[in-house]
Amino acid sequence: MPRHPFALIPALALAFVVVACKPTKDTSQAPSSAAPAGAAAGAEAPSAPPVLPPGAKAGPLDLSKIGPHDESYAHESLSADEWAQVALMYQAKGQFGEALAALDQAIARFPENAHLYAVRGALWLQLEEYAKALADLERSLELAEDPGVRVNHAEALRRFDRKQEALASLDEALASDPDYLPALFNRGVLRFELGDEEGALADFDRAIAIDPDAAAPYFNRAAVRWALGQKEAAIADLDAFIERAPVGEWKQTAAELRASWQEQLEAQP
């Protein structure tokens, strides 16, 4: 596998957002949703939920949507989605133990609910408990296929260096939704890591065609183009990234990389 002298913006793990769910007729079998989502048979397809950057927390969510929440409130009356909202509110406040406890109780009550496993798997992923994340995400996928869950599943596999399996999981996500931007972006990162620059370029090209205003794919396409010897195009992609990216570490990295590349390009005979 070739080693590249620079890194791509890393693959994204998706935050799970309960409000993207569409309930099924049987509420104990609610469909899964991550910064994912899958519609039940006969349900209107949900719009793509938001994707948070790595390290961001979900929420905060509106307490009024699940009714009063105090010591006298009977958790047993909550639906699976409402249990997940409680967990996400704890997560948003950084109370991860409480979030996990809520999900454990919810799964004990709704053991066949794919969304609850997906939410807990995403939380384990955030906490860098990759074996636990992988177990929950695989269980979620056994219960209900979902491209968003596939993205998190692939990221968990990648953490164990099981990159071919991660690639297969992203392929499955894109088989069900060819324009699913998080899966395209992550597959591009993974293909580049595996030495498939042409495949990575195709994924980032497609990601940019789907959302020309998203910054990250331009940075990663620049890295791929530079590796392929497309140096002027690579510098143009860094310019596009710098124009779109918020102020922060990656914007500064891009500016420094651009200066280095421009110097190398001008030094060529």
Protein Blocks (a to p, Z undefined) as FASTA:
>chain_A
ZZdfbdcdddddddddfklpccdfblmlcccddfbdcddehiacddddddddehiaehjd
dfklnopadfklcfklpcfklmmmmmmmmmmnopaklmmmmmmmmmmmmmmbmklmmmmm
mmmmmnopaklmmmmmmmmmmmogcfklmmmmmmmmmmnopaklmmmmmmmmmmmmmklm
klmmmmmmmmmmnopaklmmmmmmmmmmmmmmbmklmmmmmmmmmmnopamlmmmmmmmm
mmmpccdfklmmmmmmmmmmmmmmmmpZZ
